[in-house]
Amino acid sequence: METPVHRHGATADPQSGATARSQAASHENAPGSASERGSGSKRRGMSTTALALPVAAAALYGLWTAFVDRTSGSSLGHAWLLGLIAAVVSGVLGLALVSVQSTLITEVRALAYGALFGTAMGYLYSISHTTGPSILESVRMGLVLGAVMFVVSLYIFRTHRTREPHGEHRPRGGHLTHRSQGAHRTHQPHPTR
């Protein structure tokens, strides 16, 4: 007869098995071991790609800000300084969002991406003209583009991710409540009878 202990790979002598497992665990987690080197960024929850995307987006946003400011009539030095500040601020906010996104539920994460994108686009819209649009126009543009980003983010997060901080998504139409499961269940005799 197979017990749960045998199913999970335990040895016949529980004391020697515990000793072997603790030695393996201490060797595996030793500083400089292969498992620590290989999962350095995964342990913190961020991959290289997850770090590279906000940095690249911040650099592009800074260049775009400098271009928009320069074409609206500012001096070259002012445009580059504004672009640098925009790149640093958006990069810091993007990295902060990427570092905490795994702890957020899908809707809040999509809302955070929408808010960041809407604020960035609203600011770009506000510096885009020499006379400058009104603050209400910039806010309206930021809200519209932020809402679009929210919908797109929500769609992407819902269709491409199955694991959430609060548990896995249920498949569409494949889940039943406990009450409805009981109604569909036929009576099976107990296996020990």
Backbone as CSV, one residue per row, in Angstrom:
resi,resn,N_x,N_y,N_z,CA_x,CA_y,CA_z,C_x,C_y,C_z
1,MET,0.842,-1.181,0.000,0.000,0.000,0.000,0.886,1.242,0.000
2,GLU,0.522,2.196,-0.830,1.314,3.419,-0.957,0.688,4.508,-0.089
3,THR,1.484,5.089,0.758,0.999,6.153,1.634,1.365,7.499,1.025
4,PRO,0.794,8.586,1.531,1.167,9.904,1.009,2.661,10.183,1.154
5,VAL,3.299,9.624,2.169,4.723,9.842,2.357,5.502,9.205,1.224
6,HIS,5.099,7.983,0.811,5.785,7.301,-0.279,5.561,8.007,-1.607
7,ARG,4.355,8.555,-1.807,4.052,9.235,-3.053,4.933,10.455,-3.276
8,HIS,5.315,11.132,-2.230,6.085,12.357,-2.360,7.579,12.114,-2.310
9,GLY,8.024,10.886,-2.375,9.438,10.593,-2.511,10.207,10.526,-1.215
10,ALA,9.548,10.311,-0.096,10.270,10.222,1.172,10.970,8.875,1.250
11,THR,12.039,8.812,2.018,12.786,7.567,2.192,12.168,6.749,3.296
12,ALA,12.635,5.522,3.427,12.101,4.634,4.464,12.464,5.127,5.850
13,ASP,13.648,5.728,5.998,14.088,6.246,7.290,13.826,7.749,7.313
14,PRO,12.808,8.204,8.040,12.462,9.616,8.008,13.597,10.519,8.484
15,GLN,14.410,10.078,9.431,15.483,10.931,9.929,16.560,11.123,8.871
16,SER,16.958,10.053,8.180,17.992,10.213,7.160,17.464,11.004,5.979
17,GLY,16.165,10.868,5.675,15.580,11.643,4.574,15.552,13.123,4.896
18,ALA,15.214,13.459,6.135,15.183,14.868,6.531,16.578,15.464,6.496
19,THR,17.572,14.676,6.929,18.948,15.165,6.907,19.415,15.393,5.484
20,ALA,19.106,14.454,4.587,19.527,14.596,3.195,18.842,15.786,2.548
21,ARG,17.553,15.984,2.850,16.841,17.126,2.262,17.389,18.448,2.788
22,SER,17.696,18.529,4.083,18.220,19.786,4.626,19.613,20.074,4.083
23,GLN,20.432,19.011,3.890,21.763,19.241,3.308,21.640,19.704,1.862
24,ALA,20.730,19.115,1.112,20.547,19.516,-0.284,20.036,20.947,-0.362
25,ALA,19.121,21.307,0.527,18.585,22.665,0.519,19.646,23.682,0.894
26,SER,20.490,23.357,1.882,21.520,24.310,2.281,22.580,24.450,1.192
27,HIS,22.906,23.344,0.488,23.876,23.427,-0.610,23.291,24.202,-1.786
28,GLU,21.979,23.986,-2.055,21.344,24.650,-3.183,21.242,26.150,-2.969
29,ASN,21.032,26.587,-1.730,20.874,28.009,-1.438,22.152,28.664,-0.932
30,ALA,23.269,27.989,-1.075,24.537,28.565,-0.631,24.884,29.766,-1.495
31,PRO,25.522,30.814,-0.901,25.885,31.979,-1.692,26.808,31.584,-2.845
32,GLY,26.463,32.076,-4.026,27.284,31.814,-5.196,26.982,30.495,-5.859
33,SER,25.965,29.754,-5.380,25.640,28.479,-6.017,24.981,28.737,-7.359
34,ALA,24.900,27.704,-8.166,24.355,27.857,-9.513,22.891,28.261,-9.478
35,SER,22.134,27.742,-8.501,20.718,28.103,-8.454,20.539,29.565,-8.076
36,GLU,21.399,30.099,-7.238,21.283,31.508,-6.864,21.697,32.414,-8.017
37,ARG,22.760,32.035,-8.724,23.203,32.851,-9.857,22.177,32.826,-10.970
38,GLY,21.566,31.680,-11.209,20.627,31.560,-12.315,19.299,32.241,-12.057
39,SER,18.911,32.398,-10.801,17.606,32.976,-10.513,17.725,34.269,-9.734
40,GLY,18.788,34.999,-9.911,18.985,36.232,-9.161,17.876,37.234,-9.398
41,SER,17.550,37.503,-10.666,16.501,38.473,-10.930,15.124,37.850,-10.770
42,LYS,14.984,36.538,-10.964,13.688,35.903,-10.791,13.286,35.869,-9.332
43,ARG,14.249,35.785,-8.427,13.927,35.772,-7.003,13.302,37.101,-6.608
44,ARG,13.773,38.174,-7.155,13.190,39.476,-6.850,11.906,39.702,-7.631
45,GLY,11.578,38.814,-8.578,10.332,38.933,-9.311,10.430,39.754,-10.573
46,MET,11.612,40.152,-10.990,11.745,40.978,-12.183,12.794,40.368,-13.106
47,SER,12.426,40.184,-14.362,13.377,39.669,-15.328,14.088,40.833,-16.001
48,THR,15.075,40.501,-16.816,15.813,41.534,-17.534,14.904,42.267,-18.508
49,THR,14.000,41.530,-19.156,13.060,42.153,-20.079,12.125,43.100,-19.344
50,ALA,11.693,42.700,-18.149,10.802,43.548,-17.360,11.488,44.846,-16.951
51,LEU,12.794,44.826,-16.806,13.530,46.056,-16.493,13.835,46.864,-17.753
52,ALA,14.090,46.172,-18.853,14.492,46.858,-20.079,13.334,47.616,-20.723
53,LEU,12.125,47.094,-20.648,10.995,47.751,-21.295,10.681,49.134,-20.717
54,PRO,10.596,49.314,-19.395,10.343,50.668,-18.891,11.484,51.639,-19.186
55,VAL,12.723,51.139,-19.162,13.862,52.016,-19.450,13.825,52.462,-20.906
56,ALA,13.549,51.530,-21.822,13.463,51.884,-23.247,12.288,52.814,-23.503
57,ALA,11.150,52.541,-22.867,9.989,53.420,-23.040,10.265,54.809,-22.487
58,ALA,10.984,54.897,-21.375,11.321,56.202,-20.801,12.264,56.977,-21.717
59,ALA,13.226,56.282,-22.313,14.143,56.957,-23.242,13.394,57.477,-24.461
60,LEU,12.495,56.671,-25.014,11.703,57.123,-26.159,10.786,58.283,-25.782
61,TYR,10.202,58.202,-24.592,9.325,59.286,-24.136,10.111,60.581,-23.951
62,GLY,11.318,60.480,-23.421,12.147,61.666,-23.263,12.517,62.292,-24.601
63,LEU,12.876,61.457,-25.573,13.188,61.978,-26.915,11.955,62.604,-27.561
64,TRP,10.821,61.969,-27.383,9.587,62.504,-27.952,9.214,63.833,-27.294
65,THR,9.408,63.916,-25.992,9.141,65.168,-25.281,10.055,66.278,-25.783
66,ALA,11.332,65.973,-25.957,12.273,66.972,-26.470,11.879,67.414,-27.873
67,PHE,11.474,66.467,-28.723,11.061,66.804,-30.084,9.824,67.689,-30.078
68,VAL,8.810,67.322,-29.281,7.568,68.096,-29.224,7.838,69.493,-28.676
69,ASP,8.667,69.599,-27.641,8.965,70.906,-27.056,9.759,71.771,-28.034
70,ARG,10.676,71.160,-28.758,11.486,71.920,-29.729,10.628,72.410,-30.888
71,THR,9.714,71.578,-31.386,8.863,72.003,-32.498,7.817,73.019,-32.071
72,SER,7.552,73.140,-30.786,6.597,74.154,-30.341,7.260,75.495,-30.079
73,GLY,8.562,75.591,-30.332,9.223,76.886,-30.278,10.232,77.073,-29.166
74,SER,10.508,76.110,-28.359,11.481,76.257,-27.282,12.902,76.166,-27.828
75,SER,13.855,76.634,-27.030,15.255,76.529,-27.440,15.707,75.072,-27.358
76,LEU,16.811,74.774,-28.030,17.316,73.410,-28.066,17.716,72.924,-26.663
77,GLY,18.392,73.776,-25.899,18.803,73.400,-24.547,17.615,73.124,-23.644
78,HIS,16.586,73.986,-23.742,15.382,73.797,-22.929,14.673,72.493,-23.315
79,ALA,14.606,72.201,-24.604,13.933,70.984,-25.071,14.654,69.736,-24.568
80,TRP,16.008,69.740,-24.642,16.752,68.569,-24.178,16.664,68.404,-22.666
81,LEU,16.680,69.501,-21.930,16.540,69.419,-20.477,15.167,68.883,-20.090
82,LEU,14.129,69.384,-20.757,12.778,68.902,-20.490,12.639,67.424,-20.857
83,GLY,13.267,67.029,-21.966,13.241,65.623,-22.368,13.945,64.731,-21.364
84,LEU,15.073,65.193,-20.834,15.810,64.420,-19.832,14.992,64.262,-18.552
85,ILE,14.371,65.342,-18.106,13.544,65.282,-16.900,12.347,64.349,-17.118
86,ALA,11.715,64.446,-18.288,10.572,63.582,-18.593,10.988,62.118,-18.644
87,ALA,12.174,61.843,-19.203,12.657,60.461,-19.277,12.935,59.901,-17.883
88,VAL,13.561,60.688,-17.027,13.879,60.208,-15.673,12.605,59.966,-14.869
89,VAL,11.672,60.907,-14.910,10.435,60.766,-14.133,9.610,59.586,-14.636
90,SER,9.448,59.488,-15.955,8.648,58.373,-16.479,9.353,57.035,-16.275
91,GLY,10.672,57.024,-16.327,11.411,55.792,-16.087,11.278,55.313,-14.648
92,VAL,11.383,56.230,-13.704,11.238,55.865,-12.289,9.820,55.359,-12.014
93,LEU,8.817,56.052,-12.549,7.438,55.605,-12.344,7.169,54.266,-13.029
94,GLY,7.727,54.081,-14.221,7.557,52.807,-14.921,8.221,51.657,-14.190
95,LEU,9.436,51.865,-13.690,10.114,50.807,-12.927,9.383,50.503,-11.627
96,ALA,8.849,51.538,-10.991,8.078,51.301,-9.761,6.825,50.490,-10.060
97,LEU,6.160,50.797,-11.168,4.961,50.051,-11.537,5.296,48.603,-11.884
98,VAL,6.376,48.388,-12.606,6.771,47.023,-12.963,7.163,46.225,-11.723
99,SER,7.774,46.886,-10.751,8.211,46.150,-9.554,7.053,45.738,-8.657
100,VAL,5.936,46.462,-8.680,4.805,46.104,-7.827,3.652,45.466,-8.588
101,GLN,3.753,45.352,-9.897,2.610,44.866,-10.669,2.217,43.431,-10.346
102,SER,3.152,42.612,-9.908,2.801,41.221,-9.598,1.971,41.108,-8.331
103,THR,1.927,42.142,-7.519,1.119,42.112,-6.299,-0.271,42.701,-6.518
104,LEU,-0.519,43.277,-7.677,-1.793,43.931,-7.958,-2.738,42.986,-8.681
105,ILE,-4.021,43.133,-8.414,-4.991,42.362,-9.173,-5.114,42.977,-10.566
106,THR,-5.702,42.249,-11.473,-5.709,42.622,-12.883,-6.289,44.012,-13.122
107,GLU,-7.414,44.314,-12.534,-8.069,45.594,-12.785,-7.244,46.764,-12.268
108,VAL,-6.658,46.612,-11.085,-5.850,47.689,-10.510,-4.580,47.887,-11.331
109,ARG,-3.984,46.787,-11.791,-2.779,46.879,-12.618,-3.084,47.590,-13.936
110,ALA,-4.208,47.250,-14.577,-4.600,47.912,-15.817,-4.900,49.386,-15.568
111,LEU,-5.510,49.695,-14.432,-5.783,51.087,-14.082,-4.488,51.871,-13.872
112,ALA,-3.491,51.242,-13.255,-2.205,51.903,-13.036,-1.510,52.195,-14.363
113,TYR,-1.529,51.237,-15.282,-0.940,51.480,-16.600,-1.704,52.572,-17.351
114,GLY,-3.027,52.559,-17.244,-3.820,53.595,-17.886,-3.545,54.980,-17.316
115,ALA,-3.398,55.063,-15.999,-3.119,56.356,-15.359,-1.742,56.882,-15.758
116,LEU,-0.742,56.007,-15.788,0.605,56.427,-16.176,0.630,56.895,-17.628
117,PHE,0.015,56.124,-18.506,0.002,56.480,-19.917,-0.818,57.747,-20.158
118,GLY,-1.983,57.844,-19.529,-2.831,59.026,-19.708,-2.171,60.303,-19.211
119,THR,-1.478,60.213,-18.080,-0.770,61.383,-17.558,0.357,61.803,-18.494
120,ALA,1.101,60.826,-18.991,2.215,61.127,-19.900,1.718,61.755,-21.195
121,MET,0.648,61.216,-21.760,0.130,61.759,-23.020,-0.546,63.111,-22.810
122,GLY,-1.214,63.293,-21.687,-1.809,64.590,-21.393,-0.749,65.672,-21.252
123,TYR,0.386,65.325,-20.634,1.477,66.287,-20.508,2.066,66.622,-21.879
124,LEU,2.275,65.613,-22.709,2.780,65.885,-24.053,1.820,66.763,-24.840
125,TYR,0.539,66.529,-24.689,-0.448,67.354,-25.383,-0.406,68.790,-24.884
126,SER,-0.113,68.980,-23.601,-0.089,70.334,-23.039,1.096,71.157,-23.545
127,ILE,2.205,70.507,-23.924,3.362,71.265,-24.426,3.443,71.267,-25.944
128,SER,2.423,70.743,-26.609,2.521,70.543,-28.054,2.294,71.794,-28.890
129,HIS,1.687,72.822,-28.366,1.397,74.017,-29.161,2.139,75.216,-28.587
130,THR,2.429,76.177,-29.459,3.132,77.371,-28.985,2.234,78.191,-28.067
131,THR,0.959,78.291,-28.399,0.049,79.021,-27.515,-0.389,78.144,-26.359
132,GLY,-0.288,76.843,-26.545,-0.628,75.908,-25.475,-2.118,75.696,-25.366
133,PRO,-2.551,74.459,-25.380,-3.980,74.189,-25.180,-4.355,74.454,-23.730
134,SER,-5.627,74.581,-23.497,-6.064,74.819,-22.119,-5.811,73.574,-21.279
135,ILE,-5.814,73.783,-19.981,-5.587,72.675,-19.058,-6.702,71.644,-19.198
136,LEU,-7.931,72.115,-19.414,-9.051,71.185,-19.560,-8.899,70.312,-20.806
137,GLU,-8.397,70.885,-21.886,-8.168,70.088,-23.094,-7.098,69.026,-22.850
138,SER,-6.038,69.394,-22.149,-4.973,68.430,-21.844,-5.476,67.318,-20.934
139,VAL,-6.284,67.681,-19.941,-6.842,66.687,-19.034,-7.791,65.760,-19.793
140,ARG,-8.611,66.344,-20.667,-9.535,65.526,-21.452,-8.770,64.550,-22.331
141,MET,-7.718,65.016,-22.993,-6.919,64.134,-23.849,-6.241,63.038,-23.017
142,GLY,-5.721,63.406,-21.847,-5.103,62.411,-20.975,-6.098,61.368,-20.489
143,LEU,-7.319,61.798,-20.150,-8.343,60.853,-19.705,-8.770,59.904,-20.818
144,VAL,-8.921,60.449,-22.030,-9.325,59.601,-23.157,-8.244,58.567,-23.456
145,LEU,-6.998,59.001,-23.562,-5.913,58.067,-23.873,-5.636,57.117,-22.705
146,GLY,-5.806,57.581,-21.474,-5.658,56.703,-20.321,-6.740,55.627,-20.293
147,ALA,-7.981,56.002,-20.676,-9.066,55.026,-20.727,-8.807,53.987,-21.817
148,VAL,-8.265,54.432,-22.950,-7.920,53.484,-24.016,-6.836,52.520,-23.531
149,MET,-5.829,53.053,-22.859,-4.759,52.195,-22.339,-5.295,51.240,-21.279
150,PHE,-6.221,51.678,-20.454,-6.835,50.806,-19.451,-7.531,49.620,-20.110
151,VAL,-8.313,49.893,-21.158,-9.045,48.824,-21.844,-8.076,47.851,-22.515
152,VAL,-7.063,48.380,-23.184,-6.081,47.527,-23.860,-5.307,46.697,-22.835
153,SER,-4.878,47.318,-21.755,-4.148,46.590,-20.711,-5.012,45.512,-20.082
154,LEU,-6.252,45.846,-19.793,-7.151,44.871,-19.191,-7.351,43.676,-20.122
155,TYR,-7.523,43.944,-21.403,-7.681,42.859,-22.370,-6.428,41.981,-22.408
156,ILE,-5.261,42.607,-22.464,-4.007,41.841,-22.533,-3.801,41.029,-21.260
157,PHE,-4.016,41.634,-20.101,-3.811,40.926,-18.845,-4.804,39.774,-18.681
158,ARG,-6.034,39.959,-19.127,-7.044,38.915,-18.981,-6.822,37.748,-19.943
159,THR,-6.302,38.030,-21.125,-6.166,36.960,-22.115,-4.811,36.280,-22.113
160,HIS,-3.790,36.903,-21.545,-2.446,36.342,-21.612,-1.878,35.899,-20.279
161,ARG,-2.642,35.963,-19.224,-2.104,35.582,-17.924,-3.120,34.743,-17.189
162,THR,-2.679,33.621,-16.659,-3.601,32.746,-15.956,-3.400,32.778,-14.455
163,ARG,-2.309,33.334,-13.971,-2.021,33.342,-12.538,-2.094,34.766,-12.004
164,GLU,-2.870,34.957,-10.975,-3.018,36.251,-10.323,-2.539,36.142,-8.889
165,PRO,-2.249,37.263,-8.229,-1.825,37.205,-6.829,-2.887,36.587,-5.919
166,HIS,-4.151,36.720,-6.291,-5.219,36.185,-5.458,-5.682,34.807,-5.918
167,GLY,-5.014,34.204,-6.884,-5.368,32.863,-7.352,-5.471,32.838,-8.864
168,GLU,-5.746,31.666,-9.395,-5.828,31.531,-10.844,-7.189,31.993,-11.339
169,HIS,-7.194,32.488,-12.593,-8.461,32.821,-13.225,-9.230,31.542,-13.474
170,ARG,-10.511,31.630,-13.352,-11.340,30.473,-13.671,-11.560,30.462,-15.174
171,PRO,-11.540,29.292,-15.787,-11.815,29.247,-17.215,-13.256,29.658,-17.492
172,ARG,-13.483,30.254,-18.645,-14.828,30.726,-18.980,-15.785,29.555,-19.102
173,GLY,-16.894,29.637,-18.391,-17.935,28.634,-18.482,-17.555,27.288,-17.881
174,GLY,-16.340,27.136,-17.426,-15.908,25.857,-16.906,-16.038,25.733,-15.409
175,HIS,-16.466,26.796,-14.744,-16.552,26.716,-13.292,-18.012,26.649,-12.862
176,LEU,-18.244,25.912,-11.830,-19.571,25.774,-11.258,-19.496,26.113,-9.779
177,THR,-20.556,26.627,-9.262,-20.580,26.873,-7.829,-20.759,25.561,-7.099
178,HIS,-20.510,25.559,-5.810,-20.646,24.334,-5.022,-22.081,23.807,-5.080
179,ARG,-23.049,24.695,-5.082,-24.444,24.281,-5.101,-24.776,23.597,-6.431
180,SER,-24.312,24.189,-7.546,-24.629,23.587,-8.838,-23.820,22.318,-9.076
181,GLN,-22.634,22.200,-8.475,-21.869,20.973,-8.597,-22.598,19.831,-7.912
182,GLY,-23.188,20.121,-6.780,-23.923,19.090,-6.059,-25.151,18.631,-6.825
183,ALA,-25.789,19.530,-7.561,-26.981,19.174,-8.312,-26.635,18.263,-9.490
184,HIS,-25.460,18.399,-10.068,-25.068,17.597,-11.218,-24.363,16.305,-10.826
185,ARG,-24.055,16.153,-9.582,-23.296,14.992,-9.125,-24.236,13.799,-8.945
186,THR,-23.868,12.657,-9.477,-24.645,11.454,-9.247,-24.080,10.735,-8.039
187,HIS,-24.908,9.961,-7.400,-24.474,9.283,-6.189,-23.600,8.094,-6.567
188,GLN,-22.375,8.101,-6.093,-21.424,7.011,-6.314,-21.235,6.273,-5.002
189,PRO,-21.204,4.949,-5.029,-20.956,4.235,-3.783,-19.544,4.505,-3.287
190,HIS,-19.372,4.469,-1.984,-18.062,4.723,-1.385,-17.108,3.606,-1.797
191,PRO,-15.840,3.904,-2.176,-14.955,2.871,-2.678,-14.590,1.783,-1.667
192,THR,-14.741,2.015,-0.380,-14.368,0.994,0.610,-15.481,0.013,0.869
193,ARG,-16.675,0.217,0.356,-17.802,-0.687,0.616,-17.720,-1.900,-0.253
